[in-house]
Amino acid sequence: MLTPATEDYLKTVYKLADANEVVATNAIAERMGVSAASVTNMMKKLSEMGLVEYVRYQGITLTEAGRKIALEIIRHHRLLEVYLAEAMGFGWDQVDAEAERLEHVISEEFEDKMDEMLGYPTTDPHGSPIPKKDGTIARAEHEALVNIKPGYSVIIRRVPDSDPAVLRYLGELGLKPDATVAVLKKEPFDGPLLLRIGDREHHIGHQTAHGVLVDCLE
């Protein structure tokens, strides 16, 4: 039987696998704030359940069954984020923590009713895609804001959602999904970017800009 802890591990492996097909034990430990030994023990259990393929010193990959469970939990989480933001008035810097507590306990009927009530949203408040009921997820190629050259305008598609303080900062600047932004200047040596957002200009740090995903306007 799956527990919230095992579901969290599967979700973490899935998210880390976005960048690398094979996920290292240490990367999971760092992301989840647990020891490498705890990760190893859990991966052995998940391997016995047929949810991951784990080879010591080589890394972890999800099996098809593990991937399906991870996407189901991510679907719950992101639908809950939309519900909390739109129906209950939570700030976009608050919804992640609340959804984390609820994602493991809602029923499939609750999920379906919530999806219908919200009008079948395709992204969460931060622009992350919501997996479909059939276990598929949309894949869109976006560019990092930090890579955009001065003189170009872009539309924000997705922002990093792991740090509430960063979300509050981005929200204050108006850097939210669907916002239009002009890149005015980039300082050398990984310096900040100067942006025009609406009728105001703001600087944003190199590291923060790296996590903001955009599409260039024609």
C-alpha positions in Angstrom: 0.0 0.0 0.0 1.3 3.4 -0.9 1.8 6.0 1.8 2.1 9.8 1.5 5.9 9.4 1.9 6.2 6.9 -1.0 4.1 9.1 -3.2 6.3 12.1 -2.3 9.4 10.1 -3.3 7.9 9.2 -6.7 6.8 12.8 -7.3 10.3 14.0 -6.5 12.0 11.5 -8.8 9.6 12.5 -11.6 10.4 16.2 -11.2 14.2 15.7 -11.0 14.0 13.5 -14.1 12.9 16.5 -16.1 16.5 17.5 -16.3 18.2 14.1 -16.2 16.6 10.8 -17.1 18.5 9.0 -14.4 18.2 10.6 -11.0 21.0 10.5 -8.4 20.3 9.4 -4.8 22.0 12.5 -3.5 19.8 14.8 -5.6 16.7 13.2 -4.1 18.1 13.6 -0.6 18.9 17.2 -1.1 15.5 18.0 -2.6 13.6 16.3 0.1 15.8 17.2 3.0 16.5 13.6 4.1 19.6 11.5 4.4 21.1 9.6 1.4 20.6 6.4 3.5 16.9 7.1 3.8 16.6 7.5 0.1 18.5 4.3 -0.6 16.2 2.4 1.7 13.1 3.8 0.1 14.3 3.2 -3.4 14.9 -0.5 -2.5 11.3 -0.7 -1.4 9.9 1.1 -4.4 12.0 -1.2 -6.6 10.5 -4.3 -5.0 7.1 -2.8 -5.7 7.9 -2.3 -9.4 7.7 1.5 -9.2 11.3 2.4 -9.9 14.4 0.8 -11.4 17.2 1.3 -8.9 20.9 0.3 -9.6 23.3 1.1 -6.8 25.8 3.8 -7.8 24.0 4.4 -11.1 20.8 6.1 -10.2 17.0 5.8 -10.3 14.4 5.8 -13.0 10.6 5.5 -12.7 8.9 2.5 -14.2 5.7 3.2 -16.2 3.7 2.3 -13.1 5.7 4.7 -10.9 5.4 7.5 -13.5 1.6 7.0 -13.5 1.4 7.4 -9.7 3.7 10.4 -9.7 1.6 12.2 -12.4 -1.6 11.4 -10.5 -0.2 13.1 -7.3 1.1 16.1 -9.3 -2.3 16.4 -10.9 -4.0 16.5 -7.5 -1.4 19.0 -6.3 -1.7 21.4 -9.2 -5.5 21.2 -9.4 -5.6 22.0 -5.7 -3.4 25.0 -6.2 -5.8 26.4 -8.8 -8.7 25.7 -6.5 -7.1 27.3 -3.5 -6.1 30.4 -5.5 -9.3 30.9 -7.4 -12.1 29.6 -5.2 -10.6 30.3 -1.7 -8.5 33.4 -2.3 -5.1 32.0 -1.2 -2.1 33.9 -2.5 0.1 32.2 -5.1 2.9 32.0 -2.5 0.6 30.0 -0.1 -1.0 27.4 -2.4 2.0 25.0 -2.7 2.2 24.3 1.1 -1.6 23.9 1.4 -1.8 21.6 -1.6 1.1 19.5 -0.3 -1.0 18.7 2.8 -4.1 17.8 0.8 -2.8 16.1 -2.3 -2.6 12.6 -0.8 -6.1 12.5 0.7 -8.6 13.7 -1.9 -10.7 11.1 -3.7 -11.0 10.7 -7.4 -14.5 12.0 -7.3 -13.3 15.1 -5.5 -10.6 15.6 -8.1 -13.2 15.3 -10.9 -15.6 17.7 -9.3 -12.9 20.2 -8.7 -11.6 19.9 -12.2 -15.1 20.5 -13.6 -15.8 23.4 -11.3 -12.6 25.2 -12.3 -13.3 24.8 -16.0 -10.7 22.1 -16.7 -7.6 24.2 -16.2 -4.4 23.2 -18.0 -1.9 25.0 -15.8 -1.5 25.9 -12.1 -1.1 29.5 -10.8 2.6 29.4 -11.5 2.3 28.2 -15.1 3.2 24.5 -14.5 1.2 22.1 -16.7 -1.5 20.0 -15.0 -1.4 16.3 -16.0 -4.5 15.0 -17.7 -6.8 12.4 -16.2 -5.3 9.8 -18.6 -1.8 10.3 -17.2 -0.4 12.4 -20.0 1.2 15.8 -19.6 1.7 18.7 -22.0 5.3 19.4 -22.9 6.1 22.9 -24.1 9.5 24.3 -25.0 10.0 27.6 -23.3 13.2 29.7 -23.0 14.7 30.9 -19.7 14.3 34.7 -19.3 18.0 35.0 -18.5 18.8 33.9 -22.1 16.7 36.6 -23.8 18.7 39.4 -25.5 18.0 43.0 -24.8 15.5 44.6 -27.2 13.2 41.6 -27.2 9.8 41.3 -25.6 8.5 38.1 -24.1 5.4 36.7 -22.4 5.9 34.9 -19.1 4.8 31.3 -19.1 6.1 29.7 -15.9 7.8 30.8 -12.7 9.7 28.8 -10.0 7.3 27.8 -7.3 9.5 26.2 -4.6 10.2 29.4 -2.5 7.2 31.5 -1.3 9.5 34.5 -0.8 10.6 34.4 -4.4 6.9 34.2 -5.5 6.0 37.2 -3.4 8.9 39.1 -5.0 7.9 38.1 -8.5 4.3 39.0 -7.8 5.2 42.4 -6.6 7.1 43.0 -9.8 4.2 41.7 -11.9 6.2 38.8 -13.2 3.3 36.3 -13.5 2.2 33.9 -16.3 0.8 35.8 -19.3 2.5 39.1 -18.4 4.4 40.8 -21.2 7.9 41.9 -20.4 10.6 43.8 -22.3 14.2 43.0 -21.8 16.1 46.4 -21.8 19.6 45.5 -20.6 21.7 42.7 -19.3 24.7 43.4 -17.1 27.9 41.3 -17.9 29.3 38.5 -15.8 26.0 37.1 -14.7 24.8 40.5 -13.6 21.1 41.5 -13.3 18.6 42.1 -16.1 16.8 45.4 -16.5 13.1 44.8 -17.5 10.2 46.9 -18.4 7.0 45.5 -16.9 4.0 47.6 -17.8 5.1 51.2 -17.4 7.8 50.5 -14.8 11.4 49.3 -14.9 12.9 46.7 -12.5 16.1 44.9 -12.1 16.0 41.1 -11.6 18.9 38.9 -10.5 20.5 36.5 -12.9 19.7 33.4 -10.8 16.0 34.4 -10.4 15.7 35.1 -14.1 17.1 31.7 -14.9 14.0 30.1 -13.3 11.4 32.2 -15.2 10.4 30.6 -18.5 9.1 32.7 -21.4 8.1 32.7 -25.0 9.4 35.5 -27.3 6.8 37.7 -29.0 7.0 38.1 -32.7 
